Amino acid sequence: MLNVKVLNQSGKEVSKLTLNEQVFGIEPNTQVLYDVVNAQRAAMRQGTHSTKTRTEVSGGGKKPYRQKGTGRARHGSSRSPVWRGGGVTFGPTPEKNYKVKVNRKVSELAYKSILSLRLQNNQLVIVDKLELNEPKTKQFQEIYNSLVSEGRAIFIDVDFSDNVIYASRNIPTVRIENASHTSVYDLTDAHKVVLTTDAVKYFEEALVK
């Protein structure tokens, strides 16, 4: 059984929590983690880069020189891809889609792998709740210092209050995400993952059928 400490916002232990071993206790699959993170990073690409073909480059309407008698190779346009300033052959267009298909079971295994890896490396912190009475950055900085102290951290809950959102957004090393919107890439990009007990319950229900 995986029994972990549950801390309060001040970093003091308040209770114990038993984690589901099917989610937090598996052997991490690094290849699946790589594949899913690679697919998610590819999906972030906008694909707005563009090049012009020989028909889109300006100029080149006149034949550069006569067909025969010059000793040079024959050319009909100075905008051919072999010419400097000419068009690009098979260049990227805005319609290019970089998305990579990932099966649902592979995605679920990646979530389990990164959560288990974080727990094994002591990079997972469980907190009972995240609440603030005022949207004060100083107050959230104190929470960060108590639970994380240094490095990038992602705080995950089922739902955040406006006070927590406003108080955390000015801290460059802090990111907050709702559990339903958290990606595998988000979990790998932080040095520490802080989950509320509600977020733990969400992942266990979502990943165990």
N, C-alpha and C positions, 0 to 999 in steps of 0.2 A: 504493500500500500504506500502511496505517495502522500505523506503528511507534510504540509508546509506551513510556515508561519504566516499569519495574516497581521499586517501592520496597520496602524492608523496613520493619519497624515503627518504626525510628528515622528514617525519611525519607530514607535513602540509596539511591541507585540500585544495584540488584544485577543487572539484566538488561534485555533488551528483549523486547517482546511484539508480535506482529503481529495486529491486530484484524481481524475479518471486516467488510468494507465494507458488506455487506448489512444488518448490525445496527448498526454504529457510524459508518457513513459515508454515510447517506442524507440527503436534504433533508428536514428536519423538517416534518411536516404539523401546523400549529398548530390547524386546525379539528378534526382527529381527536383531538388531545390534549385540546382543550376538551370534546369530546363524551364521551370516555372518563372523564375526571376528573369531569365533571358526573354521569355515570351512577354512578360509584363513590361519590361523596359522597351521592347520592340513596339508594343501597343502605344507607348507614350510618344512615339515619333509621329510628327504631324504629316510628313510626306509632302511638304509644301515646296521643296526644292524643285527647280525646273531648269532645263537646258533647251536650246533652240536647235531644230534640225536645219538642214540646208534650205528648206523652203521658207523658214521663218526668219533667217538672218537677213538683215537689210543689205542691198547691193547685189552684185553678181549677175546683173541682167545682161551685160555685154560679154561676149566671148573674149577672154583675156588676150589671145593672140591667134593668128591664123592657124588653120588645121595642119598644114604641111609646110615643110621647108625651113623650119626653125631648128630642127634637130632635138627639140624637146618633146616630152610626152604630150599627147593631145589632151586639151581640157576645154570644157564648154562653159565653165563657171568658176569664178574665183571664190565662190562660197562653198566649194566642195569640202567635205570633211578632211581631205588630205592637205588643204591649204590653211595657212595661218589666218585666223579670223573667220574661218568657215564654220559650218554647222557641226553638231556633235552627233556621232552615230550611237544609237541605243543608249542615249543619256536618260537620267531620271526625269520623270514628269510628275506633276502634282497629283495625279490619280494613283500613284504608287501606294500600295497598302502593305505595311510591314507586319500586320498582325499574324501571330502564330497560334494555331489551334492547340488547345490544351484540354485533354479529357477531364471530366469532373472528378473521377477517382484519383487521377494524378494530382490535381489541384488540392484535393483534400489531404492526400498523403504529404504534400509539401507543407501544408499548414501544421499537420501533426509533427512533421520532422523539425520545423523551425521552433515550435513551442517546446518540444522535447529537448532540443539542442540548447535553447536558452536556459531551461531548468537545469540541465546537466552542468552547464558552465557558470551557474550561479548568477545569471544575467536576467532572471525573472523575479519580479517583486509583486507580491499580492497585497493589495490595500483594501480596507473595508469599504471606503467611499472617498470620493473627491468632491468636496463642497467648499464654497467660499461665500461669506456674507456680503463681501464687497468685491468689485472688479479691480483689485489691487495687484499689480505685478509683484510687489514686494512680498505679499502673502504667498503667492504661488512659488516665488523663488525660495521661500522657506520650506515649502513642501518638497521642492526639487532637491534642496540641500539635505533634507532629512532622509529621503528615499533613494536618491541617486548620487548626489554629491559632485560628480563630474562626468563629462562625456555626453553624447547625444542620447536622449531618452524619448521614448514614445509612450504616452499615457493613453490607455484604452478603457473606455466605459461604454455601456449601452447607450447612454445619452448624457450629454454635458449641459450644465446650466450656462446661461450667458455670462455670468460672473467668472466662471472658470475659463471660458473661451477668451474673454477679453483680457483676463489677467495673465494668460499664458502666451499670448501671441507676440509679445515683445521680447521673449526670451529666445535667443537664436538656437540654443541647444535643446529646446523642448518642442515636441510636436504632439498634438492630441488628435485622436481619431475615434470615431464610433466603431464599435466592434463589427457592425455589419458592412462597414466601408474599408476595413483594414485589409491590405493586401499582404502577400508573402514578402514582397519587396520592402514594404514598410517595416516589417518585423526583422528583416535582415539588415536594414540600413541603420538601425539604432544600436548603441552600445548596451542599453538596458531597456527592458520592456516592463512597464508597470501596468498591471491588470487590476481592475476592481473585481470583487467577488461576483458581481453581476456579469462582467465580461467573461470571466472564467466559465460561468454557467452557460453563457451564450455559445462559446466555442465548443463546449462539451456536448450541448444539444445539437449544434449544427454539424459536428463532425462524427458523431456516433449515431448510426442508424439502428 
